[in-house]
Amino acid sequence: MTTELNWFKSSYSSNDGPDCVEVAISVPAIHIRDSKNEDGARLAFTGGAWSEFVEFAAGR
C-alpha cells in the first residue's frame, strides 16, 4: 500500500533562493526533502526525534 505524502514548503525557505526545504507529516514519521529534487534523497524522523531536533536547533 502506497500513501501519497502532502508536501509543504518550510516557512524558512525562500521562494527564489536556493534553500527550499519541504516537509510532509504522516504517521509515524516527519519527512524532509529538497523541493528542487523531488525524486532525490529524503529523510524521515519519528515525531519524538523531530521534536528534539527542532528544540535543539532553536537553541532551547
C-alpha positions in Angstrom: 0.0 0.0 0.0 1.4 3.4 -1.0 0.2 6.6 0.7 0.9 9.9 -1.1 2.5 12.5 1.1 1.2 16.0 1.2 4.4 18.2 1.0 4.6 21.8 2.0 7.4 24.3 1.9 9.2 25.3 5.1 8.3 28.8 6.3 12.1 29.4 6.4 12.6 28.6 2.7 12.7 31.5 0.2 10.7 31.5 -3.0 13.5 32.5 -5.3 16.6 31.3 -3.4 18.5 28.0 -3.4 17.3 27.0 0.1 14.0 25.1 -0.4 13.0 22.5 2.1 9.7 20.7 2.0 8.1 18.7 4.8 5.4 16.1 4.9 3.8 14.7 8.0 2.5 11.2 8.3 2.1 8.5 10.9 4.6 7.6 12.2 7.2 10.0 10.6 8.1 13.5 9.5 9.6 13.5 6.0 12.0 16.1 4.7 13.2 16.7 1.1 14.8 19.3 -1.2 12.0 20.8 -3.3 14.3 21.2 -6.3 14.9 17.4 -6.3 11.6 15.8 -5.5 12.8 12.3 -6.5 16.1 12.7 -4.7 17.0 11.6 -1.2 14.6 12.1 1.7 14.9 12.0 5.4 12.3 10.6 7.8 12.2 11.1 11.6 9.9 9.9 14.3 7.8 12.6 15.9 9.9 12.5 19.0 13.2 12.7 17.2 11.9 15.6 15.1 10.7 17.5 18.2 14.1 17.0 19.8 15.9 18.3 16.7 13.7 21.4 16.4 14.2 22.2 20.1 17.9 21.8 19.7 18.0 23.9 16.5 16.0 26.6 18.2 18.6 26.7 21.0 16.2 26.0 23.8 
